[in-house]
Amino acid sequence: MAGMLFMAANLTAMVLWAALILARFFKPLRRVVDPAAGYVAPALFAVGYLVLVVAFIGRAEGDMGSLAGVAAMFSLPEMLLAGWLHYIAFDLFVGGWIARTGDAEGVSPWLLAPILAATLIFGPIGFLAFVVVRLVRGRRAATVAS
């Protein structure tokens, strides 16, 4: 069961990531894709996470107090799936924020696309890349305005 849910969640996330990136180039898609990828899917993944944690936390060994404790907790497939849903929910939410914010601030889709891909694959690195882009653009805008 956990394996099937993992595959379904992953497929859903991959389709939404592809749509989120493509929507940077096709503005009419943003109206549907941005809320679906940035809010609805992360919320549904969060519901799945909640259900799994409530149902299986009592069966899991380990704790969050050490790396070994976390590894033990994730040895239960349902808790590992919960952890994965946590990752994909937050990464997709952050990707949605990057996409919307980048669009609103006029960041080129050609720059947003690799940042979103980095966020999909390496989460915090993509987020950091976007923060750096915003800082550089902000400084450049302040210099031009002076």
DSSP file (Angstrom, degrees, kcal/mol; ACC not computed):
  #  RESIDUE AA STRUCTURE BP1 BP2  ACC     N-H-->O    O-->H-N    N-H-->O    O-->H-N    TCO  KAPPA ALPHA  PHI   PSI    X-CA   Y-CA   Z-CA
    1    1 A M     >        0   0    0      0, 0.0     4,-2.3     0, 0.0     5,-0.2   0.000 360.0 360.0 360.0 -47.1    0.0    0.0    0.0
    2    2 A A  H  >  +     0   0    0      1,-0.2     4,-2.4     2,-0.2     5,-0.1   0.883 360.0  53.7 -60.7 -37.7    2.8    2.5    0.9
    3    3 A G  H  > S+     0   0    0      2,-0.2     4,-2.2     1,-0.2    -1,-0.2   0.895 108.9  47.2 -64.3 -40.9    4.5    1.7   -2.3
    4    4 A M  H  > S+     0   0    0      2,-0.2     4,-2.3     1,-0.2    -2,-0.2   0.905 112.7  49.0 -67.9 -41.1    1.4    2.5   -4.4
    5    5 A L  H  X S+     0   0    0     -4,-2.3     4,-2.7     2,-0.2     5,-0.2   0.886 109.7  53.0 -64.9 -38.1    0.8    5.7   -2.5
    6    6 A F  H  X S+     0   0    0     -4,-2.4     4,-2.7    -5,-0.2    -2,-0.2   0.942 110.2  47.1 -59.9 -48.4    4.4    6.7   -3.0
    7    7 A M  H  X S+     0   0    0     -4,-2.2     4,-2.4     1,-0.2    -2,-0.2   0.900 113.5  48.1 -62.4 -41.5    4.2    6.2   -6.8
    8    8 A A  H  X S+     0   0    0     -4,-2.3     4,-2.4     2,-0.2    -1,-0.2   0.919 113.5  46.8 -65.8 -44.1    0.9    8.1   -7.0
    9    9 A A  H  X S+     0   0    0     -4,-2.7     4,-2.6     2,-0.2    -2,-0.2   0.915 113.6  48.7 -64.3 -43.0    2.2   11.0   -5.0
   10   10 A N  H  X S+     0   0    0     -4,-2.7     4,-2.8    -5,-0.2     5,-0.2   0.925 111.6  48.5 -64.0 -45.0    5.5   11.1   -7.0
   11   11 A L  H  X S+     0   0    0     -4,-2.4     4,-2.4     2,-0.2     5,-0.2   0.925 112.8  48.7 -61.6 -44.5    3.6   11.0  -10.3
   12   12 A T  H  X S+     0   0    0     -4,-2.4     4,-2.2     1,-0.2    -2,-0.2   0.935 112.9  47.5 -59.6 -47.2    1.3   13.8   -9.2
   13   13 A A  H  X S+     0   0    0     -4,-2.6     4,-2.7     1,-0.2    -2,-0.2   0.912 111.5  50.4 -62.4 -43.3    4.2   15.9   -8.0
   14   14 A M  H  X S+     0   0    0     -4,-2.8     4,-2.4     2,-0.2    -1,-0.2   0.907 110.6  48.9 -64.2 -41.6    6.2   15.4  -11.2
   15   15 A V  H  X S+     0   0    0     -4,-2.4     4,-2.3    -5,-0.2    -1,-0.2   0.919 113.6  47.0 -62.7 -43.0    3.3   16.4  -13.4
   16   16 A L  H  X S+     0   0    0     -4,-2.2     4,-2.7    -5,-0.2    -2,-0.2   0.877 110.5  51.7 -69.5 -37.1    2.7   19.5  -11.3
   17   17 A W  H  X S+     0   0    0     -4,-2.7     4,-2.3     2,-0.2     5,-0.2   0.933 111.1  48.1 -62.6 -44.8    6.4   20.5  -11.4
   18   18 A A  H  X S+     0   0    0     -4,-2.4     4,-2.8     1,-0.2    -2,-0.2   0.927 114.1  46.8 -60.9 -44.3    6.5   20.1  -15.2
   19   19 A A  H  X S+     0   0    0     -4,-2.3     4,-2.5     2,-0.2    -1,-0.2   0.895 109.9  53.6 -64.5 -40.3    3.3   22.2  -15.4
   20   20 A L  H  X S+     0   0    0     -4,-2.7     4,-0.5     2,-0.2    -1,-0.2   0.910 113.2  43.0 -61.5 -43.0    4.7   24.8  -13.0
   21   21 A I  H >< S+     0   0    0     -4,-2.3     3,-1.3     1,-0.2     4,-0.5   0.941 115.3  48.1 -69.1 -47.3    7.8   25.2  -15.1
   22   22 A L  H >X S+     0   0    0     -4,-2.8     3,-1.6     1,-0.3     4,-1.1   0.851 102.1  64.5 -62.5 -33.9    6.0   25.3  -18.4
   23   23 A A  H 3< S+     0   0    0     -4,-2.5     7,-0.3     1,-0.3    -1,-0.3   0.710  88.6  68.2 -65.5 -19.0    3.5   27.8  -17.1
   24   24 A R  T << S+     0   0    0     -3,-1.3    -1,-0.3    -4,-0.5     3,-0.2   0.825 108.6  38.2 -65.6 -28.6    6.3   30.4  -16.8
   25   25 A F  T <4 S+     0   0    0     -3,-1.6     2,-0.5    -4,-0.5    -2,-0.2   0.647 118.9  48.6 -95.2 -18.5    6.4   30.3  -20.6
   26   26 A F    >X  -     0   0    0     -4,-1.1     3,-1.9     1,-0.1     4,-0.6  -0.810  69.0-168.3-126.3  88.2    2.6   30.1  -21.2
   27   27 A K  H >> S+     0   0    0     -2,-0.5     3,-1.3     1,-0.3     4,-0.5   0.787  80.4  63.9 -51.9 -38.4    0.9   32.7  -19.1
   28   28 A P  H >4 S+     0   0    0      0, 0.0     3,-0.6     0, 0.0     4,-0.4   0.816  98.0  58.6 -59.4 -26.9   -2.7   31.4  -19.6
   29   29 A L  H X> S+     0   0    0     -3,-1.9     4,-3.0     1,-0.2     3,-1.2   0.787  88.8  74.5 -69.6 -26.0   -1.7   28.2  -17.8
   30   30 A R  H <X S+     0   0    0     -3,-1.3     4,-1.7    -4,-0.6    -1,-0.2   0.819  83.2  65.8 -59.1 -33.4   -0.7   30.0  -14.7
   31   31 A R  H << S+     0   0    0     -3,-0.6    -1,-0.3    -4,-0.5    -2,-0.1   0.841 118.8  22.6 -60.3 -34.1   -4.3   30.7  -13.6
   32   32 A V  H <> S+     0   0    0     -3,-1.2     4,-1.7    -4,-0.4    -2,-0.2   0.836 125.3  49.4 -97.3 -45.0   -4.9   27.0  -13.1
   33   33 A V  H  X S+     0   0    0     -4,-3.0     4,-3.4     1,-0.2     5,-0.4   0.919 103.9  56.9 -67.1 -46.1   -1.4   25.6  -12.6
   34   34 A D  H  X S+     0   0    0     -4,-1.7     4,-2.5    -5,-0.3     5,-0.3   0.913 112.3  39.3 -59.7 -47.3   -0.1   28.0   -9.9
   35   35 A P  H  >>S+     0   0    0      0, 0.0     5,-2.5     0, 0.0     4,-1.9   0.906 118.1  49.9 -67.8 -37.3   -2.9   27.4   -7.4
   36   36 A A  I  <>S+     0   0    0     -4,-1.7     5,-2.8     3,-0.2    -2,-0.2   0.939 121.6  32.4 -64.1 -46.6   -3.0   23.6   -8.1
   37   37 A A  I  <5S+     0   0    0     -4,-3.4    59,-0.3    -5,-0.2    -3,-0.2   0.848 125.5  42.0 -79.9 -34.8    0.8   23.3   -7.7
   38   38 A G  I  <5S+     0   0    0     -4,-2.5    -2,-0.2    -5,-0.4    -1,-0.2   0.692 134.6   1.4 -90.7 -18.9    1.4   25.9   -5.1
   39   39 A Y  I  X5S+     0   0    0     -4,-1.9     4,-2.1    -5,-0.3    -3,-0.2   0.629 123.2  50.1-131.6 -54.3   -1.5   25.4   -2.7
   40   40 A V  I  ><S+     0   0    0     -5,-2.5     4,-2.4     2,-0.2     5,-0.2   0.957 114.0  42.0 -64.8 -54.3   -3.9   22.5   -3.5
   41   41 A A  H  ><S+     0   0    0     -5,-2.8     4,-2.9    -6,-0.2     5,-0.3   0.933 114.8  50.4 -62.0 -46.6   -1.4   19.7   -4.1
   42   42 A P  H  > S+     0   0    0      0, 0.0     4,-2.0     0, 0.0    -1,-0.2   0.895 111.4  50.1 -58.5 -35.9    0.8   20.7   -1.1
   43   43 A A  H  X S+     0   0    0     -4,-2.1     4,-1.9     2,-0.2    -2,-0.2   0.905 111.3  47.9 -67.2 -40.2   -2.4   20.8    1.1
   44   44 A L  H  X S+     0   0    0     -4,-2.4     4,-2.2     2,-0.2    -1,-0.2   0.902 111.4  50.0 -67.3 -39.9   -3.5   17.3   -0.1
   45   45 A F  H  X S+     0   0    0     -4,-2.9     4,-2.6     1,-0.2    -1,-0.2   0.884 108.9  53.8 -62.4 -36.6    0.0   15.9    0.5
   46   46 A A  H  X S+     0   0    0     -4,-2.0     4,-2.7    -5,-0.3    -2,-0.2   0.878 106.2  51.6 -65.4 -37.5   -0.2   17.5    4.0
   47   47 A V  H  X S+     0   0    0     -4,-1.9     4,-2.6     2,-0.2    -2,-0.2   0.934 110.6  48.4 -63.2 -45.3   -3.5   15.7    4.6
   48   48 A G  H  X S+     0   0    0     -4,-2.2     4,-2.4     1,-0.2    -2,-0.2   0.910 111.4  50.7 -59.3 -42.5   -1.8   12.4    3.5
   49   49 A Y  H  X S+     0   0    0     -4,-2.6     4,-2.8     2,-0.2     5,-0.2   0.935 110.4  49.2 -58.9 -48.5    1.1   13.2    5.8
   50   50 A L  H  X S+     0   0    0     -4,-2.7     4,-2.7     1,-0.2     5,-0.3   0.926 111.2  48.9 -58.8 -47.6   -1.3   13.9    8.7
   51   51 A V  H  X S+     0   0    0     -4,-2.6     4,-2.4     1,-0.2    -1,-0.2   0.923 113.7  46.5 -60.2 -45.7   -3.2   10.6    8.2
   52   52 A L  H  X S+     0   0    0     -4,-2.4     4,-2.4     2,-0.2     5,-0.3   0.921 113.5  47.6 -64.9 -44.2    0.0    8.6    8.0
   53   53 A V  H  X S+     0   0    0     -4,-2.8     4,-2.4     1,-0.2     5,-0.3   0.943 114.4  46.0 -63.9 -46.7    1.6   10.2   11.1
   54   54 A V  H  < S+     0   0    0     -4,-2.7     4,-0.3    -5,-0.2    -1,-0.2   0.912 118.2  43.5 -61.6 -41.3   -1.6    9.8   13.2
   55   55 A A  H  < S+     0   0    0     -4,-2.4    -1,-0.2    -5,-0.3    -2,-0.2   0.809 128.7  22.4 -75.0 -29.9   -2.0    6.2   12.1
   56   56 A F  H >X S+     0   0    0     -4,-2.4     3,-1.2    -5,-0.2     4,-0.9   0.533  89.6  92.6-122.2  -6.5    1.6    5.0   12.3
   57   57 A I  G >< S+     0   0    0     -4,-2.4     3,-0.6    -5,-0.3    -3,-0.1   0.867  89.2  55.4 -60.0 -34.6    3.6    7.1   14.8
   58   58 A G  G 34 S+     0   0    0     -4,-0.3    -1,-0.3    -5,-0.3    -2,-0.1   0.716 108.1  48.6 -70.2 -20.0    2.7    4.8   17.6
   59   59 A R  G <4 S+     0   0    0     -3,-1.2     2,-0.2     2,-0.1    -1,-0.2   0.588  92.2  99.3 -92.4 -12.6    4.1    1.8   15.7
   60   60 A A    <<  -     0   0    0     -4,-0.9    13,-0.2    -3,-0.6     2,-0.1  -0.532  64.0-141.1 -82.6 139.6    7.4    3.5   14.7
   61   61 A E        +     0   0    0     11,-0.5    15,-0.2    -2,-0.2    14,-0.2  -0.428  63.4  31.0 -80.6 167.2   10.6    2.9   16.6
   62   62 A G        -     0   0    0     10,-0.2     2,-0.3    -2,-0.1     8,-0.2  -0.178  67.9-124.6  84.0-172.5   13.0    5.8   17.2
   63   63 A D        -     0   0    0      3,-0.2     3,-0.4     4,-0.0    10,-0.3  -0.902  28.3 -96.7-161.4-178.4   12.5    9.5   17.8
   64   64 A M  S    S+     0   0    0     -2,-0.3     6,-0.1     1,-0.2     3,-0.0   0.254  96.6  92.0 -96.2  11.2   13.6   12.9   16.5
   65   65 A G  S    S+     0   0    0      1,-0.1     2,-0.3     2,-0.0    -1,-0.2   0.614  93.8  14.2 -84.8 -12.7   16.3   13.3   19.1
   66   66 A S  S  > S-     0   0    0     -3,-0.4     4,-2.2     1,-0.1    -3,-0.2  -0.977  76.2-109.1-153.8 163.0   19.2   11.8   17.1
   67   67 A L  H  > S+     0   0    0     -2,-0.3     4,-2.5     1,-0.2     5,-0.2   0.897 121.5  51.6 -62.8 -39.6   20.0   10.8   13.5
   68   68 A A  H  > S+     0   0    0      1,-0.2     4,-2.2     2,-0.2    -1,-0.2   0.877 108.5  52.1 -63.8 -37.4   19.8    7.2   14.6
   69   69 A G  H  > S+     0   0    0      2,-0.2     4,-2.1     1,-0.2    -2,-0.2   0.891 110.1  47.5 -65.8 -40.2   16.4    7.8   16.1
   70   70 A V  H  X S+     0   0    0     -4,-2.2     4,-2.4     2,-0.2    -2,-0.2   0.915 110.9  51.7 -66.6 -42.7   15.2    9.4   12.9
   71   71 A A  H  < S+     0   0    0     -4,-2.5     4,-0.3     1,-0.2    -2,-0.2   0.907 110.5  49.1 -59.8 -41.4   16.6    6.5   10.8
   72   72 A A  H >< S+     0   0    0     -4,-2.2     3,-1.1     1,-0.2   -11,-0.5   0.906 109.9  51.3 -64.7 -41.2   14.8    4.0   13.1
   73   73 A M  H >< S+     0   0    0     -4,-2.1     3,-1.1   -10,-0.3     6,-0.2   0.906 109.7  49.9 -62.1 -41.6   11.5    6.0   12.8
   74   74 A F  T 3< S+     0   0    0     -4,-2.4    -1,-0.3     1,-0.2    -2,-0.2   0.444  87.1  84.9 -80.1   1.2   11.8    5.9    9.0
   75   75 A S  T <  S+     0   0    0     -3,-1.1    -1,-0.2    -4,-0.3    -2,-0.2   0.711  74.3  82.0 -73.0 -18.1   12.4    2.2    9.0
   76   76 A L  S X> S-     0   0    0     -3,-1.1     4,-2.2    -4,-0.3     3,-1.0  -0.794  84.5-139.8 -83.6 119.2    8.6    1.8    9.0
   77   77 A P  H 3> S+     0   0    0      0, 0.0     4,-2.5     0, 0.0     5,-0.2   0.834  99.4  53.7 -53.5 -37.6    7.5    2.2    5.4
   78   78 A E  H 3> S+     0   0    0      1,-0.2     4,-1.9     2,-0.2   -22,-0.1   0.858 110.1  46.8 -67.9 -33.7    4.5    4.3    6.2
   79   79 A M  H <> S+     0   0    0     -3,-1.0     4,-2.4    -6,-0.2    -1,-0.2   0.853 110.5  52.6 -75.0 -34.3    6.6    6.7    8.2
   80   80 A L  H  X S+     0   0    0     -4,-2.2     4,-2.2     2,-0.2    -2,-0.2   0.913 109.7  49.5 -63.5 -41.9    9.1    6.9    5.4
   81   81 A L  H  X S+     0   0    0     -4,-2.5     4,-2.8    -5,-0.2    -2,-0.2   0.909 108.5  52.9 -61.9 -42.5    6.2    7.7    3.1
   82   82 A A  H  X S+     0   0    0     -4,-1.9     4,-2.1     1,-0.2    -2,-0.2   0.928 109.2  49.7 -58.6 -44.3    5.0   10.4    5.5
   83   83 A G  H  X S+     0   0    0     -4,-2.4     4,-2.1     1,-0.2    -1,-0.2   0.897 110.5  49.8 -60.7 -40.6    8.5   11.9    5.4
   84   84 A W  H  X S+     0   0    0     -4,-2.2     4,-2.8     2,-0.2     5,-0.3   0.908 108.8  51.5 -66.0 -41.8    8.5   11.9    1.7
   85   85 A L  H  X S+     0   0    0     -4,-2.8     4,-2.4     1,-0.2     5,-0.2   0.880 107.5  54.8 -61.3 -36.7    5.1   13.6    1.5
   86   86 A H  H  X S+     0   0    0     -4,-2.1     4,-2.2    -5,-0.2     5,-0.2   0.944 110.3  46.0 -58.6 -49.4    6.5   16.2    3.9
   87   87 A Y  H  X S+     0   0    0     -4,-2.1     4,-2.9     1,-0.2     5,-0.3   0.951 115.4  43.6 -60.3 -52.1    9.4   16.8    1.4
   88   88 A I  H  X S+     0   0    0     -4,-2.8     4,-2.1     1,-0.2     5,-0.2   0.851 112.7  52.9 -69.8 -31.5    7.3   17.0   -1.7
   89   89 A A  H  X S+     0   0    0     -4,-2.4     4,-2.2    -5,-0.3    -1,-0.2   0.959 115.2  39.9 -64.2 -49.7    4.6   19.1   -0.1
   90   90 A F  H  X S+     0   0    0     -4,-2.2     4,-2.7    -5,-0.2     5,-0.2   0.908 115.9  50.1 -69.2 -41.7    7.1   21.7    1.1
   91   91 A D  H  X S+     0   0    0     -4,-2.9     4,-2.7    -5,-0.2    -1,-0.2   0.920 113.3  46.4 -63.0 -42.0    9.2   21.7   -2.0
   92   92 A L  H  X S+     0   0    0     -4,-2.1     4,-2.5    -5,-0.3    -1,-0.2   0.895 112.0  51.0 -67.6 -39.4    6.1   22.1   -4.2
   93   93 A F  H  X S+     0   0    0     -4,-2.2     4,-2.1    -5,-0.2    -2,-0.2   0.933 113.0  45.7 -61.2 -45.7    4.8   24.9   -2.0
   94   94 A V  H  X S+     0   0    0     -4,-2.7     4,-2.8     2,-0.2    -2,-0.2   0.901 111.2  53.2 -64.9 -40.9    8.2   26.7   -2.2
   95   95 A G  H  X S+     0   0    0     -4,-2.7     4,-2.6     1,-0.2    -2,-0.2   0.905 108.4  50.2 -60.2 -41.4    8.3   26.1   -5.9
   96   96 A G  H  X S+     0   0    0     -4,-2.5     4,-2.6   -59,-0.3     5,-0.2   0.904 111.0  49.0 -62.1 -41.4    4.9   27.7   -6.3
   97   97 A W  H  X S+     0   0    0     -4,-2.1     4,-2.9     2,-0.2     5,-0.3   0.921 111.2  49.5 -64.0 -44.1    6.0   30.7   -4.2
   98   98 A I  H  X S+     0   0    0     -4,-2.8     4,-2.9     2,-0.2     5,-0.3   0.934 112.7  48.0 -59.8 -46.4    9.2   31.1   -6.4
   99   99 A A  H  X S+     0   0    0     -4,-2.6     4,-2.4     2,-0.2    -2,-0.2   0.945 116.0  42.0 -61.1 -50.1    7.1   30.9   -9.6
  100  100 A R  H  X S+     0   0    0     -4,-2.6     4,-2.5     2,-0.2    -2,-0.2   0.925 118.4  45.1 -65.1 -44.9    4.5   33.5   -8.4
  101  101 A T  H  X S+     0   0    0     -4,-2.9     4,-2.0    -5,-0.2    -2,-0.2   0.917 113.0  50.6 -66.5 -43.4    7.0   35.8   -6.9
  102  102 A G  H  <>S+     0   0    0     -4,-2.9     5,-2.9    -5,-0.3     4,-0.3   0.919 111.9  47.8 -60.5 -44.0    9.4   35.6   -9.8
  103  103 A D  H ><5S+     0   0    0     -4,-2.4     3,-1.5    -5,-0.3    -2,-0.2   0.946 111.9  49.5 -60.0 -48.5    6.5   36.3  -12.2
  104  104 A A  H 3<5S+     0   0    0     -4,-2.5    -1,-0.2     1,-0.3    -2,-0.2   0.819 113.1  47.2 -62.6 -31.3    5.4   39.3  -10.1
  105  105 A E  T 3<5S-     0   0    0     -4,-2.0    -1,-0.3    -5,-0.2    -2,-0.2   0.371 116.7-112.0 -93.8   4.7    8.9   40.7  -10.0
  106  106 A G  T < 5 +     0   0    0     -3,-1.5     2,-0.3    -4,-0.3    -3,-0.2   0.746  54.6 165.9  76.0  23.9    9.5   40.3  -13.7
  107  107 A V      < -     0   0    0     -5,-2.9    -1,-0.2    -6,-0.2    -2,-0.1  -0.567  44.9-104.3 -72.8 134.9   12.1   37.5  -13.5
  108  108 A S    >>  -     0   0    0     -2,-0.3     4,-2.5     1,-0.1     3,-1.1  -0.277  16.2-131.9 -59.4 139.4   12.7   35.9  -16.9
  109  109 A P  H 3> S+     0   0    0      0, 0.0     4,-2.6     0, 0.0    -1,-0.1   0.802 109.1  63.5 -61.4 -26.6   11.1   32.4  -17.3
  110  110 A W  H 34 S+     0   0    0      1,-0.2    -2,-0.1     2,-0.2   -85,-0.0   0.764 109.7  38.7 -69.3 -24.0   14.5   31.4  -18.7
  111  111 A L  H <> S+     0   0    0     -3,-1.1     4,-1.3     2,-0.1    -1,-0.2   0.809 115.6  51.9 -89.5 -37.7   16.0   32.1  -15.3
  112  112 A L  H  X S+     0   0    0     -4,-2.5     4,-3.1     1,-0.2     5,-0.3   0.876  99.7  64.7 -66.4 -36.8   13.0   30.8  -13.3
  113  113 A A  H  X S+     0   0    0     -4,-2.6     4,-2.4     1,-0.2    -1,-0.2   0.930 106.0  40.1 -57.1 -51.4   12.9   27.4  -15.1
  114  114 A P  H  > S+     0   0    0      0, 0.0     4,-2.4     0, 0.0    -1,-0.2   0.846 114.8  53.8 -68.9 -29.0   16.4   26.2  -13.9
  115  115 A I  H  X S+     0   0    0     -4,-1.3     4,-2.1     2,-0.2    -2,-0.2   0.926 110.6  46.4 -67.0 -42.6   15.7   27.6  -10.4
  116  116 A L  H  X S+     0   0    0     -4,-3.1     4,-2.4     2,-0.2    -1,-0.2   0.900 111.6  51.5 -65.3 -40.1   12.5   25.7  -10.2
  117  117 A A  H  X S+     0   0    0     -4,-2.4     4,-2.2    -5,-0.3     5,-0.2   0.906 110.1  49.6 -62.1 -40.6   14.2   22.5  -11.5
  118  118 A A  H  X S+     0   0    0     -4,-2.4     4,-3.5     1,-0.2     8,-0.6   0.879 109.7  51.5 -64.9 -37.0   16.9   23.0   -8.8
  119  119 A T  H  X S+     0   0    0     -4,-2.1     4,-1.4     7,-0.2    -2,-0.2   0.897 109.5  50.5 -67.0 -39.5   14.1   23.4   -6.2
  120  120 A L  H  < S+     0   0    0     -4,-2.4    -2,-0.2     2,-0.2    -1,-0.2   0.935 123.6  28.9 -59.9 -47.2   12.5   20.2   -7.4
  121  121 A I  H  < S+     0   0    0     -4,-2.2    -2,-0.2     1,-0.1    -3,-0.2   0.882 139.0  18.8 -85.8 -40.7   15.7   18.2   -7.2
  122  122 A F  H >< S-     0   0    0     -4,-3.5     3,-2.7    -5,-0.2    -3,-0.2   0.050  78.6-164.0-125.6  25.3   17.6   19.9   -4.4
  123  123 A G  T >X S+     0   0    0     -4,-1.4     4,-2.0     1,-0.3     3,-0.6   0.065  81.7  37.2  32.4 -92.7   14.9   21.9   -2.5
  124  124 A P  H 3> S+     0   0    0      0, 0.0     4,-2.7     0, 0.0    -1,-0.3   0.766 112.8  58.9 -60.8 -27.3   16.9   24.4   -0.4
  125  125 A I  H <> S+     0   0    0     -3,-2.7     4,-2.4    -7,-0.2    -6,-0.2   0.913 107.6  46.4 -69.0 -40.9   19.5   25.0   -3.2
  126  126 A G  H <> S+     0   0    0     -3,-0.6     4,-2.1    -8,-0.6    -7,-0.2   0.911 112.9  49.9 -64.3 -42.2   16.8   26.1   -5.6
  127  127 A F  H  X S+     0   0    0     -4,-2.0     4,-2.3     1,-0.2    -2,-0.2   0.933 111.3  49.0 -59.9 -46.4   15.3   28.3   -2.8
  128  128 A L  H  X S+     0   0    0     -4,-2.7     4,-2.5     1,-0.2    -2,-0.2   0.904 108.2  54.0 -60.8 -42.4   18.8   29.8   -2.1
  129  129 A A  H  X S+     0   0    0     -4,-2.4     4,-2.4     1,-0.2    -1,-0.2   0.908 109.7  47.7 -59.0 -42.2   19.3   30.5   -5.9
  130  130 A F  H  X S+     0   0    0     -4,-2.1     4,-2.5     2,-0.2    -1,-0.2   0.899 109.7  52.2 -67.9 -39.4   16.1   32.4   -6.0
  131  131 A V  H  X S+     0   0    0     -4,-2.3     4,-2.3     2,-0.2    -2,-0.2   0.920 110.7  48.5 -60.2 -43.4   17.0   34.4   -2.9
  132  132 A V  H  X S+     0   0    0     -4,-2.5     4,-2.8     2,-0.2     5,-0.2   0.919 110.1  51.4 -63.6 -43.8   20.3   35.3   -4.5
  133  133 A V  H  X S+     0   0    0     -4,-2.4     4,-2.8     1,-0.2     5,-0.2   0.919 111.0  48.6 -58.8 -43.8   18.6   36.3   -7.8
  134  134 A R  H  X S+     0   0    0     -4,-2.5     4,-2.4     2,-0.2    -1,-0.2   0.899 111.8  48.9 -64.8 -40.0   16.2   38.6   -5.8
  135  135 A L  H  X S+     0   0    0     -4,-2.3     4,-2.4     2,-0.2    -2,-0.2   0.936 113.8  45.8 -64.1 -46.1   19.1   40.2   -3.9
  136  136 A V  H  X S+     0   0    0     -4,-2.8     4,-2.5     1,-0.2    -2,-0.2   0.928 115.0  46.9 -63.5 -45.4   21.1   40.8   -7.0
  137  137 A R  H  X S+     0   0    0     -4,-2.8     4,-2.6    -5,-0.2    -1,-0.2   0.883 111.8  51.9 -64.2 -37.9   18.0   42.2   -8.9
  138  138 A G  H  X S+     0   0    0     -4,-2.4     4,-2.2    -5,-0.2    -2,-0.2   0.904 111.5  45.6 -65.2 -41.7   17.1   44.4   -5.9
  139  139 A R  H  X S+     0   0    0     -4,-2.4     4,-2.3     2,-0.2    -2,-0.2   0.902 113.1  50.3 -67.6 -40.5   20.6   45.9   -5.7
  140  140 A R  H  X S+     0   0    0     -4,-2.5     4,-2.4     2,-0.2    -2,-0.2   0.918 111.7  48.3 -64.0 -42.2   20.7   46.4   -9.4
  141  141 A A  H  X S+     0   0    0     -4,-2.6     4,-2.1     1,-0.2    -1,-0.2   0.893 111.8  49.5 -64.6 -39.7   17.3   48.2   -9.3
  142  142 A A  H  X S+     0   0    0     -4,-2.2     4,-1.1     2,-0.2    -1,-0.2   0.878 111.7  49.3 -66.9 -36.9   18.4   50.3   -6.3
  143  143 A T  H  < S+     0   0    0     -4,-2.3     3,-0.3     2,-0.2    -2,-0.2   0.910 111.9  47.5 -68.2 -42.5   21.6   51.3   -8.2
  144  144 A V  H  < S+     0   0    0     -4,-2.4    -2,-0.2     1,-0.2    -1,-0.2   0.875 110.4  52.9 -65.3 -38.0   19.7   52.2  -11.4
  145  145 A A  H  <        0   0    0     -4,-2.1    -1,-0.2     1,-0.2    -2,-0.2   0.749 360.0 360.0 -70.6 -24.0   17.2   54.3   -9.4
  146  146 A S     <        0   0    0     -4,-1.1    -1,-0.2    -3,-0.3    -2,-0.2   0.479 360.0 360.0 -73.9 360.0   19.9   56.3   -7.7
